[in-house]
Amino acid sequence: MVDYPMPANFLMPLPAFPIQEMCRRIDVFPKGSDKIDMVIAAANVYYNYTGDQKCFQIEHKSDPHGLGGWNWQSCTEMVMPMTITNESMFPPYNWTYEDDISSCNSTYGIKPRPHWITTEYGGLRIEQVLKRYASNIIFSNGMKDPWSRGGVLKNISSSIIALVTEKGAHHLDLRFATKEDPPWLTQQRNQEIAIIQGWIDQYYQDLKDVSS
């Protein structure tokens, strides 16, 4: 999700291209090495790239980025059933709405609304819905971001535009510009600015036409 082409600390302090760095640390192991040691070396890039941790802090972490708000949103607007099968490397998990109700109620005192997002935005018919009532939206998706699978990846109308970047990661274009930015990222930001400026210019032109 955060495979950025420059160092960043959105979730954790990470180097540029952290996935490549994880692979590099695995590749230096000699043939026949223990796979667990290789996994730990790769995970160390995420959990302890700065080298100042004695062990991985994977539970009860602080939330310096305010990401706890996502838990609230997942209870009120973005209920997403996710299960883990026996074929996964992770322990099996079977999601149930009843368990979700219990969790959201105990944490926030609310009952989740599983159909709110599809009712509000159209769900699988989002293209048909947005075409009828929305305008002036840029859907930016970097294909390195796993969330892009649920994104809008093609234009819906002349003013509902999808910008898809093969090397982009999670909201990379919304981060501050740096000297390490690759040319394609700078070009994407310039394209977004030009599109938004066009909307603003059109708005004021429409006002002028009405008043004249």
C-alpha positions in Angstrom: 0.0 0.0 0.0 2.8 2.4 0.8 5.4 1.3 -1.7 6.5 4.9 -2.3 9.4 5.9 -4.5 10.8 8.0 -1.7 11.3 7.6 2.1 8.1 8.2 4.1 6.6 7.6 7.5 2.9 7.5 6.7 2.4 4.3 8.6 5.9 3.5 9.8 9.3 5.0 8.9 10.2 3.3 5.6 12.8 3.6 2.9 12.1 4.4 -0.7 10.6 1.3 -2.5 10.2 -0.7 0.7 9.0 -3.8 -1.2 12.2 -3.9 -3.1 14.2 -3.5 0.1 12.3 -6.4 1.7 13.1 -8.6 -1.3 16.7 -7.5 -1.2 17.0 -8.6 2.5 15.5 -12.0 1.6 17.8 -12.5 -1.4 21.0 -12.1 0.6 20.2 -15.3 2.6 22.2 -18.3 1.4 20.4 -21.2 -0.1 18.7 -23.5 2.4 18.2 -20.7 5.0 15.3 -21.0 7.4 12.2 -19.3 5.8 11.2 -17.9 9.2 14.5 -16.0 9.4 13.9 -14.7 5.9 10.3 -13.5 6.8 11.6 -11.8 9.9 14.3 -10.0 7.9 11.7 -8.7 5.5 9.2 -7.7 8.2 12.0 -5.8 9.9 11.9 -3.3 7.1 8.4 -2.3 8.1 8.5 -2.7 11.9 12.0 -1.6 12.6 13.7 0.0 9.7 15.2 2.7 11.9 16.8 0.0 14.1 15.7 1.5 17.4 13.2 -1.2 18.4 14.3 -4.3 20.5 11.2 -6.2 19.2 8.3 -5.7 16.8 5.5 -3.6 18.3 2.5 -5.2 16.6 0.0 -4.9 19.4 -1.4 -1.9 21.3 0.5 0.6 19.2 -0.1 4.3 19.4 -1.8 6.0 16.5 0.2 9.1 15.6 -1.6 9.4 12.2 -5.1 9.4 13.6 -6.0 6.2 11.8 -8.3 5.1 14.6 -11.0 7.1 12.7 -11.0 4.3 10.2 -12.4 1.9 12.8 -15.2 4.3 13.4 -15.9 4.7 9.7 -15.8 0.9 9.2 -18.6 0.6 11.7 -20.8 3.5 10.5 -20.3 3.6 6.7 -17.7 1.2 5.3 -18.8 -2.3 6.6 -16.6 -4.7 4.7 -17.0 -8.4 5.3 -13.7 -10.2 5.1 -13.0 -13.8 5.8 -9.8 -15.9 5.9 -10.0 -19.4 4.5 -8.0 -22.5 5.5 -5.9 -22.0 2.3 -4.4 -18.8 3.7 -1.2 -18.5 5.7 -3.2 -16.7 8.3 -5.5 -18.3 11.0 -9.0 -19.0 9.5 -11.6 -16.3 10.3 -15.3 -16.3 9.5 -16.9 -12.9 9.5 -20.4 -12.6 10.8 -22.7 -9.5 11.0 -23.6 -10.5 14.5 -19.9 -10.3 15.6 -19.6 -7.0 13.9 -22.6 -5.6 15.7 -21.1 -6.7 19.0 -17.7 -5.2 18.3 -19.1 -1.9 17.1 -21.5 -1.6 19.9 -18.9 -2.4 22.6 -16.4 0.1 21.1 -18.6 3.0 20.0 -22.1 2.2 21.2 -23.4 2.0 17.7 -24.9 -0.5 15.3 -23.1 -0.9 11.9 -25.0 0.0 8.7 -23.9 -2.7 6.1 -26.0 -1.2 3.3 -25.3 2.5 3.7 -22.3 2.7 1.3 -24.1 0.8 -1.5 -27.3 2.9 -1.0 -25.4 6.2 -1.0 -23.0 5.5 -3.9 -24.5 2.7 -5.9 -22.2 -0.2 -5.0 -21.5 -2.3 -8.1 -23.5 0.2 -10.1 -21.5 3.2 -9.0 -20.8 4.2 -12.6 -24.5 4.4 -13.5 -25.3 6.3 -10.3 -22.5 8.8 -10.5 -23.2 9.5 -14.1 -26.7 10.7 -13.1 -25.9 13.0 -10.2 -22.2 13.7 -9.8 -19.6 15.8 -11.5 -16.1 17.3 -11.0 -14.5 14.2 -9.4 -11.0 12.8 -10.0 -10.6 9.2 -9.0 -6.8 8.7 -8.6 -5.6 5.1 -8.3 -2.1 3.7 -8.0 -2.0 0.1 -9.1 0.5 -0.7 -6.3 -2.2 0.1 -3.8 -4.3 -3.1 -3.0 -7.3 -0.8 -2.5 -7.2 0.0 -6.2 -9.2 -3.2 -6.9 -12.2 -1.4 -5.5 -11.5 1.9 -7.2 -12.9 3.6 -10.3 -10.4 2.8 -13.0 -12.0 4.4 -16.1 -13.7 7.7 -16.9 -17.4 7.8 -16.1 -18.1 11.2 -17.8 -16.2 14.2 -19.1 -16.0 15.6 -15.6 -15.8 12.3 -13.6 -12.2 11.3 -14.5 -10.1 8.3 -13.5 -6.3 8.7 -13.4 -4.6 5.4 -13.1 -0.9 5.1 -12.5 0.9 1.7 -12.8 3.6 2.7 -10.3 1.4 4.7 -7.9 0.8 3.7 -4.3 -1.8 4.7 -1.7 -2.7 8.4 -2.1 0.9 9.1 -3.3 -0.2 12.0 -5.4 -1.7 13.7 -2.4 1.6 13.7 -0.5 3.9 16.7 -0.4 6.2 17.1 -3.3 9.8 16.2 -2.8 13.0 16.3 -4.8 12.8 12.5 -5.0 9.5 12.6 -6.9 9.7 10.7 -10.2 8.7 12.5 -13.4 5.4 10.5 -13.8 4.3 11.6 -10.4 5.0 15.3 -11.1 3.1 14.9 -14.4 0.1 13.4 -12.6 -0.1 16.2 -10.1 0.1 18.8 -12.9 -2.6 17.0 -14.7 -4.8 17.0 -11.7 -4.2 20.8 -11.1 -5.0 21.5 -14.7 -8.3 19.6 -14.5 -9.4 21.3 -11.3 -8.3 24.7 -12.7 -10.5 24.0 -15.7 -13.5 23.4 -13.5 -12.9 26.6 -11.6 -12.5 28.6 -14.8 -15.7 27.1 -16.2 -17.6 28.0 -13.0 -16.6 31.7 -13.2 -17.3 31.7 -16.9 -20.8 30.4 -16.2 -21.3 33.1 -13.6 -20.2 35.7 -16.1 -22.6 34.4 -18.8 -25.5 34.5 -16.4 -24.8 38.1 -15.2 -24.3 39.4 -18.7 
